[in-house]
Amino acid sequence: MQNIKFVPTEAPKQKPETSKLSFGKSFTDHMFVMEYSPDKGWHDARIVPFANLTLHPASTVLHYGAEIFEGLKAYRTPDGEVQLFRPMDNIERLNDSADRLCLPKLDPEFALEALKTFVATEKSWVPDEFGTSLYLRPFLFGNDETLGVHTIQNAVYMVIACPVGSYYPEGINPVKIMIETDDVRAVRGGTGYAKCGGNYAASNRAGEVAEKKGFSQVLWLDGVERKYIEEVGAMNVMFKIDGVVVTPKLTGSILPGITRRSCIQLLKDKGIPVEERLLSVDELLTALQEGRLEEAWGCGTAAVVSPIGQLSYQGKNYIINNFEIGKTTQDLYDTLTAIQWGTAEDPYGWTVKI
Ligand SMILES: *Cc1c(COP(=O)(O)O)cnc(C)c1O
């Protein structure tokens, strides 16, 4: 395994107050960086003071969007320790994304070691209130210095980190979601299952329209028939219909969320049946109108679980569960956050101590 060089900052920053933390605005003192080239492989792994990058103006990432990323959190447990949640799942997903975009893959064992070493370096930046965390953003991009379109030769892998506040400073609130019928985010055979910047670029327009209309996010439909539910913004979705939790199956156009995977496991262990299958808007809205849609929620690392209180489709609004958080949604949130923040036992071996 490579050594990780450490260059400490000479100007440590003032840490923001926990109560004033917002998402992704303040960054820690250091960053992890390494480069890839065909002759050296991954090399020069280092933790260095946080700083701007210098890129060649023709760098591949700037022109052809060769960029993939991950998002995970470091949590402070009640005993003051710091832990990660299923970090190897993030590393494996990053490698799956790399595969799709023809970017060089990481050695998973080394990537985990690097992540742990980086978090250990920035440990004092992990805030200590329940609900707050240190958000980690690993990312990898093509960095050839040519405009020629060809196989990527050179790449950069980095990890940066931001202390983030609780997603729900005033308690969990249901959100309003707009079902998008014009734009699509991804198609089967495309990059939907990869966590790549390009998917977000393609989502911007619908997101902007939805926001202007007062919705917090967009619910995507499949790109071919515009009929089946896919996912919400940066979250997977789940619906409780007639006592059964239904979530869109992973068809290749949906991001395989780690929170989704964890929720499915927790639901099954609580004795709630889960179906991963195609779910059409028609089926969903029929269930809603017949009073059989009990709850709906999104799930992802940032919010953990986010109840959906209203859906809008073709200009009509539909209220779910009286715009209240449902019992299963609340229970999932409580169980998952207790494992992540270490206030309950982790019977699954999902957490990794730093
Ligand atoms: C990251 C992401 C998710 C959620 O994945 P988690 O691993 O649960 O955080 C869902 N959808 C999209 C498009 C994403 O980028």
The ligand as an SDF file (V2000), in Angstrom:
LIG
                    3D

 15 15  0  0  0  0  0  0  0  0999 V2000
  -26.3680   10.0520   -3.7890 C   0  0  0  0  0  0  0  0  0  0  0  0
  -27.6980    9.8880   -4.4260 C   0  0  0  0  0  0  0  0  0  0  0  0
  -28.7520    9.1740   -3.8230 C   0  0  0  0  0  0  0  0  0  0  0  0
  -28.6920    8.6580   -2.4030 C   0  0  0  0  0  0  0  0  0  0  0  0
  -27.6810    7.7310   -2.1800 O   0  0  0  0  0  0  0  0  0  0  0  0
  -27.1600    7.4690   -0.6850 P   0  0  0  0  0  0  0  0  0  0  0  0
  -26.0700    6.4840   -0.8800 O   0  0  0  0  0  0  0  0  0  0  0  0
  -28.2980    6.9100    0.0720 O   0  0  0  0  0  0  0  0  0  0  0  0
  -26.7250    8.7680   -0.1460 O   0  0  0  0  0  0  0  0  0  0  0  0
  -29.9220    9.0030   -4.5470 C   0  0  0  0  0  0  0  0  0  0  0  0
  -30.0640    9.5190   -5.7880 N   0  0  0  0  0  0  0  0  0  0  0  0
  -29.0770   10.2140   -6.3880 C   0  0  0  0  0  0  0  0  0  0  0  0
  -29.2900   10.7500   -7.7480 C   0  0  0  0  0  0  0  0  0  0  0  0
  -27.8670   10.4160   -5.7410 C   0  0  0  0  0  0  0  0  0  0  0  0
  -26.9000   11.1250   -6.3350 O   0  0  0  0  0  0  0  0  0  0  0  0
  1  2  1  0
  2  3  1  0
  2 14  2  0
  3  4  1  0
  3 10  2  0
  4  5  1  0
  5  6  1  0
  6  7  2  0
  6  8  1  0
  6  9  1  0
 10 11  1  0
 11 12  2  0
 12 13  1  0
 12 14  1  0
 14 15  1  0
M  END
$$$$
